[in-house]
Amino acid sequence: MLNGFKDFILRGNVISMAIGLAVGAAFTAVVTGFSTAFITPLIGLATGSVGDFSSAQFSVEGAIFPYGKFLAAAIAFLITAAVLYFGVVVPMAKVQNRFAKAEKVDIKAAVRDCPRCYTEIPAIASRCAHCTSEIKPDPEALEVVGLPTQR
């Protein structure tokens, strides 16, 4: 029983996930600190309140609503999401697109019906294999395969 647990813990994807969570928590702390130290005071200055507005609150019949904490958390979230998107997602998509292999085109994958005998034939066929009638190939299928269009 303990051997199975040891195998599970030492599996590569579990360790990678744990490292990713630790780095993510540290990254979140850095972005939250940046947001609290710089962005929130700048927004406070722009909106007319002095400095940090994370302590802003209002009360209704004795119930206190600290909306400033929510705004500070929302700003930290937006900054974190923007940094992750523009710093990780966009560059990784570009790298994946650069190294992606072109898929082989299956010439016979695109099919259509013969207009004479109504059997299924390849879209690039110029003659029906069943009734031997001459047919114009589908220009879109020819373009996908890379063959010149016939006129």
C-alpha positions in Angstrom: 0.0 0.0 0.0 2.8 2.5 0.9 4.7 1.5 -2.3 1.7 2.7 -4.4 1.6 6.0 -2.5 5.4 6.4 -3.0 5.0 5.8 -6.7 2.2 8.3 -6.9 4.1 11.0 -5.1 7.3 10.5 -7.0 5.5 10.5 -10.4 6.8 13.4 -12.5 3.5 15.2 -13.0 2.7 15.4 -9.3 6.0 17.0 -8.5 5.7 19.4 -11.5 2.2 20.3 -10.3 3.5 21.0 -6.7 6.3 23.2 -8.1 3.9 25.0 -10.3 1.6 25.7 -7.4 4.5 27.0 -5.2 5.7 29.3 -8.0 2.2 30.4 -8.7 1.7 31.4 -5.1 5.0 33.3 -5.0 4.0 35.0 -8.3 0.6 36.0 -6.9 2.3 37.4 -3.8 4.6 39.5 -5.9 1.8 40.8 -8.1 -0.4 41.6 -5.1 2.5 43.5 -3.5 3.1 45.4 -6.7 -0.6 46.2 -7.0 -0.9 47.3 -3.3 2.3 49.4 -3.4 1.9 51.1 -6.8 -1.3 50.6 -8.7 -3.8 51.0 -5.9 -2.3 54.4 -4.7 -2.2 55.6 -8.3 -5.8 54.8 -8.8 -6.6 56.5 -5.4 -4.8 59.6 -6.6 -6.6 59.5 -9.9 -10.0 59.2 -8.3 -9.5 61.9 -5.8 -9.0 59.9 -2.7 -5.6 60.2 -1.0 -3.3 57.3 -1.5 -4.5 53.8 -0.7 -8.3 53.1 -0.9 -8.2 49.5 0.3 -9.5 50.7 3.7 -12.5 52.4 2.0 -15.9 51.2 3.4 -19.5 52.1 3.8 -22.1 51.1 6.3 -25.8 50.4 6.1 -27.7 50.1 9.3 -24.6 49.2 11.2 -23.3 46.6 8.7 -19.9 47.5 7.4 -19.0 46.8 3.7 -15.3 47.1 3.1 -15.5 47.6 -0.7 -11.9 48.9 -0.9 -10.5 45.4 -0.1 -12.6 44.0 -2.9 -11.3 46.6 -5.4 -7.7 46.0 -4.3 -8.2 42.2 -4.8 -9.9 42.7 -8.2 -7.1 45.0 -9.4 -4.5 42.4 -8.3 -6.4 39.7 -10.1 -6.6 41.7 -13.3 -2.9 42.5 -13.2 -2.0 38.9 -12.5 -4.2 37.7 -15.4 -2.8 40.3 -17.8 0.8 39.4 -16.9 0.1 35.7 -17.3 -1.6 36.2 -20.6 0.9 38.5 -22.2 3.9 37.0 -20.5 3.2 33.3 -20.7 0.2 32.4 -22.9 0.9 34.6 -26.0 4.6 33.7 -26.2 3.9 30.0 -25.7 1.3 30.1 -28.5 3.8 31.7 -30.8 6.4 29.1 -29.9 3.9 26.3 -30.5 2.8 27.7 -33.8 6.4 28.0 -35.0 7.3 24.4 -34.2 3.9 22.9 -35.2 4.2 20.4 -37.9 1.9 20.8 -40.9 -0.7 18.1 -41.0 -0.6 15.9 -44.0 -3.7 16.3 -46.2 -5.6 13.2 -47.0 -6.5 13.6 -50.7 -9.4 11.1 -50.4 -10.9 12.6 -47.2 -13.0 15.3 -48.9 -15.7 13.5 -50.8 -18.8 14.4 -52.9 -21.4 12.6 -54.9 -21.1 11.9 -58.6 -23.7 14.0 -60.4 -24.5 11.1 -62.8 -24.6 7.9 -60.6 -24.7 9.5 -57.1 -22.0 7.4 -55.7 -19.4 8.9 -53.4 -16.2 10.0 -55.1 -13.1 12.0 -54.0 -13.7 15.8 -54.4 -10.5 16.1 -56.5 -11.6 13.3 -59.0 -12.0 14.3 -62.6 -13.7 11.0 -63.5 -16.1 8.8 -61.6 -14.7 5.4 -60.8 -18.1 3.8 -61.0 -19.8 5.2 -64.1 -16.6 6.7 -65.7 -18.3 10.0 -66.5 -16.1 13.1 -66.7 -16.5 15.5 -63.8 -15.0 18.8 -63.0 -12.9 18.5 -59.7 -13.9 20.7 -56.8 -11.6 23.8 -57.0 -11.5 24.2 -53.2 -10.3 20.6 -52.8 -7.7 21.1 -55.4 -6.5 24.2 -53.6 -6.2 22.4 -50.3 -4.2 19.6 -51.8 -2.0 22.1 -53.8 -3.0 21.0 -57.3 -3.6 23.5 -60.0 -7.3 24.2 -60.7 -8.6 22.9 -64.0 -10.6 25.1 -66.3 
